[in-house]
Amino acid sequence: MKRTLAWVIVIVVLAGIVALLAQKKERPPSPSPAQPGPLGDIGGPVGSVPARHGVEGGTIRWETNLDTALAKARQEEKRVLIDFYAEWCGACRMLKKQTFPDPEVISLVNERFIPVKIDTDRNRELAGKFGIQWLPTIVILDGKGEESGRFTGFKSPSQFRQEVKRILEPGS
């Protein structure tokens, strides 16, 4: 009985892996940027994540290109907040559905940062340059592109705000 159960588990796991690989093959390759920016091609398009430029109240105004976000951050004297995520990541989906719609999180992110979403499956090179090992990972950069701090995993709206405050105001 135990042996049969073990084989069933193995077969289910293998079927899941095959299904994931089949989905990955069906994805179109992500487009490459027309011109590399100051960080080379690492700030290229993220894929299907729509940018929400100029939308006031209600949503975070995500950028999809790191080079563009860094240029805006320098111009507006803000920092950059990068959300490294993947479509298959359950904690990433929870962050998207529970934390990012929170009015206080929206206000904090839109007022203090130029936010960028980076799909690690479509932009592996950038994820590698930042040493992303866990998802979701939030990385905060200054206007020069220097990392100020990071945190990983799902965070409730209040936890998210606390983590950001910890990075922005060390020692408080």
Beta strands, then each sheet from edge to edge (+ up, - down):
strand 1: 79-85
strand 2: 113-119
strand 3: 137-141
strand 4: 147-152
sheet 1: 2+ 1+ 3- 4+
end
